[in-house]
Amino acid sequence: MKPPEEGSTVVVYASGNTQGIVGEFRVGRLIIGSPEKVWELVGKGYYGVTSEAWRYIEGAKRAVAIEVREPKTYASTVKLEKIRRIIPGWNPPLSYEELREGDPFYELIAKYLVARVD
């Protein structure tokens, strides 16, 4: 899977107890390489990355660190059950998914979520 392009918008889905879309950000600089190299550049407490994050990239062949620019929190969380009422059977991607115009989820974002930005 190719990494997102610099300047693209990422919509953030929070799992766990939240289970909903909470906001978005613009993709900044990408750091791509072996997990060890990426960790060496971002994993020493810089950029707000903690040692707990290592478990997400440990043992991978390639790791990607994404700089978060222009973060926005939606005024309210768009819960998974609400999304599924609009798009039955929708599941959040495990990492990320590129959306294209015409995709039902893209249309939901464009029409519904943009109005929810603080």
mmCIF file of the C-alpha atoms, coordinates in Angstrom:
data_MODEL
# 
_entry.id   MODEL 
# 
loop_
_atom_site.group_PDB 
_atom_site.id 
_atom_site.type_symbol 
_atom_site.label_atom_id 
_atom_site.label_alt_id 
_atom_site.label_comp_id 
_atom_site.label_asym_id 
_atom_site.label_entity_id 
_atom_site.label_seq_id 
_atom_site.pdbx_PDB_ins_code 
_atom_site.Cartn_x 
_atom_site.Cartn_y 
_atom_site.Cartn_z 
_atom_site.occupancy 
_atom_site.B_iso_or_equiv 
_atom_site.pdbx_formal_charge 
_atom_site.auth_seq_id 
_atom_site.auth_comp_id 
_atom_site.auth_asym_id 
_atom_site.auth_atom_id 
_atom_site.pdbx_PDB_model_num 
ATOM 1   C CA . MET A 1 1   ? 0.000   0.000  0.000  1.00 0.00 ? 1   MET A CA 1 
ATOM 2   C CA . LYS A 1 2   ? 1.419   3.371  -0.977 1.00 0.00 ? 2   LYS A CA 1 
ATOM 3   C CA . PRO A 1 3   ? 1.574   6.085  1.696  1.00 0.00 ? 3   PRO A CA 1 
ATOM 4   C CA . PRO A 1 4   ? -0.757  9.080  1.505  1.00 0.00 ? 4   PRO A CA 1 
ATOM 5   C CA . GLU A 1 5   ? 0.473   12.033 -0.525 1.00 0.00 ? 5   GLU A CA 1 
ATOM 6   C CA . GLU A 1 6   ? 1.761   15.168 1.124  1.00 0.00 ? 6   GLU A CA 1 
ATOM 7   C CA . GLY A 1 7   ? -1.052  17.722 1.283  1.00 0.00 ? 7   GLY A CA 1 
ATOM 8   C CA . SER A 1 8   ? -3.857  15.168 1.235  1.00 0.00 ? 8   SER A CA 1 
ATOM 9   C CA . THR A 1 9   ? -6.537  15.140 3.924  1.00 0.00 ? 9   THR A CA 1 
ATOM 10  C CA . VAL A 1 10  ? -6.778  12.271 6.417  1.00 0.00 ? 10  VAL A CA 1 
ATOM 11  C CA . VAL A 1 11  ? -10.057 11.691 8.237  1.00 0.00 ? 11  VAL A CA 1 
ATOM 12  C CA . VAL A 1 12  ? -9.414  10.192 11.681 1.00 0.00 ? 12  VAL A CA 1 
ATOM 13  C CA . TYR A 1 13  ? -11.450 7.278  13.007 1.00 0.00 ? 13  TYR A CA 1 
ATOM 14  C CA . ALA A 1 14  ? -10.883 6.489  16.686 1.00 0.00 ? 14  ALA A CA 1 
ATOM 15  C CA . SER A 1 15  ? -11.420 2.888  17.716 1.00 0.00 ? 15  SER A CA 1 
ATOM 16  C CA . GLY A 1 16  ? -11.779 1.610  21.288 1.00 0.00 ? 16  GLY A CA 1 
ATOM 17  C CA . ASN A 1 17  ? -14.580 3.153  23.305 1.00 0.00 ? 17  ASN A CA 1 
ATOM 18  C CA . THR A 1 18  ? -14.995 6.054  20.866 1.00 0.00 ? 18  THR A CA 1 
ATOM 19  C CA . GLN A 1 19  ? -15.776 4.091  17.683 1.00 0.00 ? 19  GLN A CA 1 
ATOM 20  C CA . GLY A 1 20  ? -16.296 7.096  15.497 1.00 0.00 ? 20  GLY A CA 1 
ATOM 21  C CA . ILE A 1 21  ? -14.817 9.772  13.277 1.00 0.00 ? 21  ILE A CA 1 
ATOM 22  C CA . VAL A 1 22  ? -13.316 12.509 15.422 1.00 0.00 ? 22  VAL A CA 1 
ATOM 23  C CA . GLY A 1 23  ? -11.526 14.858 13.046 1.00 0.00 ? 23  GLY A CA 1 
ATOM 24  C CA . GLU A 1 24  ? -9.071  15.292 10.219 1.00 0.00 ? 24  GLU A CA 1 
ATOM 25  C CA . PHE A 1 25  ? -5.611  16.608 9.371  1.00 0.00 ? 25  PHE A CA 1 
ATOM 26  C CA . ARG A 1 26  ? -3.490  17.549 6.384  1.00 0.00 ? 26  ARG A CA 1 
ATOM 27  C CA . VAL A 1 27  ? -0.545  15.250 5.579  1.00 0.00 ? 27  VAL A CA 1 
ATOM 28  C CA . GLY A 1 28  ? 2.826   16.931 5.987  1.00 0.00 ? 28  GLY A CA 1 
ATOM 29  C CA . ARG A 1 29  ? 6.262   15.396 5.622  1.00 0.00 ? 29  ARG A CA 1 
ATOM 30  C CA . LEU A 1 30  ? 6.568   11.623 5.300  1.00 0.00 ? 30  LEU A CA 1 
ATOM 31  C CA . ILE A 1 31  ? 9.412   9.601  6.774  1.00 0.00 ? 31  ILE A CA 1 
ATOM 32  C CA . ILE A 1 32  ? 9.635   6.190  5.115  1.00 0.00 ? 32  ILE A CA 1 
ATOM 33  C CA . GLY A 1 33  ? 12.130  3.438  5.819  1.00 0.00 ? 33  GLY A CA 1 
ATOM 34  C CA . SER A 1 34  ? 12.904  0.462  7.981  1.00 0.00 ? 34  SER A CA 1 
ATOM 35  C CA . PRO A 1 35  ? 11.159  0.487  11.369 1.00 0.00 ? 35  PRO A CA 1 
ATOM 36  C CA . GLU A 1 36  ? 14.529  1.029  13.034 1.00 0.00 ? 36  GLU A CA 1 
ATOM 37  C CA . LYS A 1 37  ? 15.362  4.047  10.847 1.00 0.00 ? 37  LYS A CA 1 
ATOM 38  C CA . VAL A 1 38  ? 11.933  5.642  11.277 1.00 0.00 ? 38  VAL A CA 1 
ATOM 39  C CA . TRP A 1 39  ? 12.065  5.018  15.021 1.00 0.00 ? 39  TRP A CA 1 
ATOM 40  C CA . GLU A 1 40  ? 15.533  6.554  15.193 1.00 0.00 ? 40  GLU A CA 1 
ATOM 41  C CA . LEU A 1 41  ? 14.157  9.744  13.607 1.00 0.00 ? 41  LEU A CA 1 
ATOM 42  C CA . VAL A 1 42  ? 10.834  10.098 15.449 1.00 0.00 ? 42  VAL A CA 1 
ATOM 43  C CA . GLY A 1 43  ? 10.736  7.696  18.377 1.00 0.00 ? 43  GLY A CA 1 
ATOM 44  C CA . LYS A 1 44  ? 12.887  9.365  20.975 1.00 0.00 ? 44  LYS A CA 1 
ATOM 45  C CA . GLY A 1 45  ? 10.103  11.411 22.487 1.00 0.00 ? 45  GLY A CA 1 
ATOM 46  C CA . TYR A 1 46  ? 10.225  13.969 19.694 1.00 0.00 ? 46  TYR A CA 1 
ATOM 47  C CA . TYR A 1 47  ? 7.035   14.868 17.885 1.00 0.00 ? 47  TYR A CA 1 
ATOM 48  C CA . GLY A 1 48  ? 4.935   13.500 20.749 1.00 0.00 ? 48  GLY A CA 1 
ATOM 49  C CA . VAL A 1 49  ? 5.730   9.862  19.855 1.00 0.00 ? 49  VAL A CA 1 
ATOM 50  C CA . THR A 1 50  ? 6.053   7.558  22.870 1.00 0.00 ? 50  THR A CA 1 
ATOM 51  C CA . SER A 1 51  ? 7.766   4.201  23.207 1.00 0.00 ? 51  SER A CA 1 
ATOM 52  C CA . GLU A 1 52  ? 4.348   2.503  23.196 1.00 0.00 ? 52  GLU A CA 1 
ATOM 53  C CA . ALA A 1 53  ? 4.097   3.323  19.475 1.00 0.00 ? 53  ALA A CA 1 
ATOM 54  C CA . TRP A 1 54  ? 7.052   1.001  18.725 1.00 0.00 ? 54  TRP A CA 1 
ATOM 55  C CA . ARG A 1 55  ? 4.758   -2.051 18.976 1.00 0.00 ? 55  ARG A CA 1 
ATOM 56  C CA . TYR A 1 56  ? 2.886   -0.856 15.873 1.00 0.00 ? 56  TYR A CA 1 
ATOM 57  C CA . ILE A 1 57  ? 5.959   -0.974 13.641 1.00 0.00 ? 57  ILE A CA 1 
ATOM 58  C CA . GLU A 1 58  ? 8.203   -3.536 15.324 1.00 0.00 ? 58  GLU A CA 1 
ATOM 59  C CA . GLY A 1 59  ? 8.940   -6.425 12.948 1.00 0.00 ? 59  GLY A CA 1 
ATOM 60  C CA . ALA A 1 60  ? 7.527   -4.678 9.858  1.00 0.00 ? 60  ALA A CA 1 
ATOM 61  C CA . LYS A 1 61  ? 9.521   -4.509 6.627  1.00 0.00 ? 61  LYS A CA 1 
ATOM 62  C CA . ARG A 1 62  ? 8.733   -0.825 6.149  1.00 0.00 ? 62  ARG A CA 1 
ATOM 63  C CA . ALA A 1 63  ? 7.399   1.942  8.377  1.00 0.00 ? 63  ALA A CA 1 
ATOM 64  C CA . VAL A 1 64  ? 5.891   5.328  7.594  1.00 0.00 ? 64  VAL A CA 1 
ATOM 65  C CA . ALA A 1 65  ? 5.727   8.323  9.921  1.00 0.00 ? 65  ALA A CA 1 
ATOM 66  C CA . ILE A 1 66  ? 3.291   11.042 8.869  1.00 0.00 ? 66  ILE A CA 1 
ATOM 67  C CA . GLU A 1 67  ? 3.638   14.647 9.971  1.00 0.00 ? 67  GLU A CA 1 
ATOM 68  C CA . VAL A 1 68  ? 0.246   15.967 11.108 1.00 0.00 ? 68  VAL A CA 1 
ATOM 69  C CA . ARG A 1 69  ? -0.547  19.468 9.855  1.00 0.00 ? 69  ARG A CA 1 
ATOM 70  C CA . GLU A 1 70  ? -3.649  21.577 10.417 1.00 0.00 ? 70  GLU A CA 1 
ATOM 71  C CA . PRO A 1 71  ? -5.390  19.147 12.789 1.00 0.00 ? 71  PRO A CA 1 
ATOM 72  C CA . LYS A 1 72  ? -9.140  19.760 13.185 1.00 0.00 ? 72  LYS A CA 1 
ATOM 73  C CA . THR A 1 73  ? -11.475 18.183 15.689 1.00 0.00 ? 73  THR A CA 1 
ATOM 74  C CA . TYR A 1 74  ? -15.095 17.794 14.649 1.00 0.00 ? 74  TYR A CA 1 
ATOM 75  C CA . ALA A 1 75  ? -17.638 19.451 16.939 1.00 0.00 ? 75  ALA A CA 1 
ATOM 76  C CA . SER A 1 76  ? -19.092 16.017 17.644 1.00 0.00 ? 76  SER A CA 1 
ATOM 77  C CA . THR A 1 77  ? -17.954 12.460 17.001 1.00 0.00 ? 77  THR A CA 1 
ATOM 78  C CA . VAL A 1 78  ? -19.678 10.722 14.114 1.00 0.00 ? 78  VAL A CA 1 
ATOM 79  C CA . LYS A 1 79  ? -20.316 7.333  15.676 1.00 0.00 ? 79  LYS A CA 1 
ATOM 80  C CA . LEU A 1 80  ? -19.870 4.062  13.796 1.00 0.00 ? 80  LEU A CA 1 
ATOM 81  C CA . GLU A 1 81  ? -23.525 3.103  14.208 1.00 0.00 ? 81  GLU A CA 1 
ATOM 82  C CA . LYS A 1 82  ? -24.601 6.388  12.574 1.00 0.00 ? 82  LYS A CA 1 
ATOM 83  C CA . ILE A 1 83  ? -22.229 5.829  9.655  1.00 0.00 ? 83  ILE A CA 1 
ATOM 84  C CA . ARG A 1 84  ? -23.637 2.316  9.214  1.00 0.00 ? 84  ARG A CA 1 
ATOM 85  C CA . ARG A 1 85  ? -27.183 3.684  9.091  1.00 0.00 ? 85  ARG A CA 1 
ATOM 86  C CA . ILE A 1 86  ? -26.079 5.783  6.114  1.00 0.00 ? 86  ILE A CA 1 
ATOM 87  C CA . ILE A 1 87  ? -23.701 3.209  4.589  1.00 0.00 ? 87  ILE A CA 1 
ATOM 88  C CA . PRO A 1 88  ? -24.816 -0.285 5.742  1.00 0.00 ? 88  PRO A CA 1 
ATOM 89  C CA . GLY A 1 89  ? -21.954 -2.675 6.459  1.00 0.00 ? 89  GLY A CA 1 
ATOM 90  C CA . TRP A 1 90  ? -19.238 0.009  6.438  1.00 0.00 ? 90  TRP A CA 1 
ATOM 91  C CA . ASN A 1 91  ? -16.116 -0.876 8.403  1.00 0.00 ? 91  ASN A CA 1 
ATOM 92  C CA . PRO A 1 92  ? -13.227 1.473  9.132  1.00 0.00 ? 92  PRO A CA 1 
ATOM 93  C CA . PRO A 1 93  ? -9.983  0.504  7.395  1.00 0.00 ? 93  PRO A CA 1 
ATOM 94  C CA . LEU A 1 94  ? -7.264  -1.176 9.462  1.00 0.00 ? 94  LEU A CA 1 
ATOM 95  C CA . SER A 1 95  ? -4.716  1.491  8.565  1.00 0.00 ? 95  SER A CA 1 
ATOM 96  C CA . TYR A 1 96  ? -6.049  3.857  5.925  1.00 0.00 ? 96  TYR A CA 1 
ATOM 97  C CA . GLU A 1 97  ? -7.975  3.833  2.694  1.00 0.00 ? 97  GLU A CA 1 
ATOM 98  C CA . GLU A 1 98  ? -7.787  6.293  -0.178 1.00 0.00 ? 98  GLU A CA 1 
ATOM 99  C CA . LEU A 1 99  ? -11.180 7.775  -0.986 1.00 0.00 ? 99  LEU A CA 1 
ATOM 100 C CA . ARG A 1 100 ? -12.260 8.862  -4.427 1.00 0.00 ? 100 ARG A CA 1 
ATOM 101 C CA . GLU A 1 101 ? -15.050 11.106 -5.582 1.00 0.00 ? 101 GLU A CA 1 
ATOM 102 C CA . GLY A 1 102 ? -18.200 9.033  -6.020 1.00 0.00 ? 102 GLY A CA 1 
ATOM 103 C CA . ASP A 1 103 ? -17.295 6.579  -3.242 1.00 0.00 ? 103 ASP A CA 1 
ATOM 104 C CA . PRO A 1 104 ? -20.210 6.555  -0.737 1.00 0.00 ? 104 PRO A CA 1 
ATOM 105 C CA . PHE A 1 105 ? -17.935 7.284  2.212  1.00 0.00 ? 105 PHE A CA 1 
ATOM 106 C CA . TYR A 1 106 ? -16.234 10.129 0.337  1.00 0.00 ? 106 TYR A CA 1 
ATOM 107 C CA . GLU A 1 107 ? -19.646 11.648 -0.353 1.00 0.00 ? 107 GLU A CA 1 
ATOM 108 C CA . LEU A 1 108 ? -20.578 11.282 3.329  1.00 0.00 ? 108 LEU A CA 1 
ATOM 109 C CA . ILE A 1 109 ? -17.408 13.107 4.314  1.00 0.00 ? 109 ILE A CA 1 
ATOM 110 C CA . ALA A 1 110 ? -17.907 15.846 1.739  1.00 0.00 ? 110 ALA A CA 1 
ATOM 111 C CA . LYS A 1 111 ? -21.545 16.525 2.608  1.00 0.00 ? 111 LYS A CA 1 
ATOM 112 C CA . TYR A 1 112 ? -21.867 15.647 6.275  1.00 0.00 ? 112 TYR A CA 1 
ATOM 113 C CA . LEU A 1 113 ? -18.611 15.921 8.161  1.00 0.00 ? 113 LEU A CA 1 
ATOM 114 C CA . VAL A 1 114 ? -17.244 19.162 6.768  1.00 0.00 ? 114 VAL A CA 1 
ATOM 115 C CA . ALA A 1 115 ? -20.068 20.986 8.557  1.00 0.00 ? 115 ALA A CA 1 
ATOM 116 C CA . ARG A 1 116 ? -18.857 19.480 11.844 1.00 0.00 ? 116 ARG A CA 1 
ATOM 117 C CA . VAL A 1 117 ? -15.417 21.110 11.949 1.00 0.00 ? 117 VAL A CA 1 
ATOM 118 C CA . ASP A 1 118 ? -14.852 23.470 14.916 1.00 0.00 ? 118 ASP A CA 1 
# 
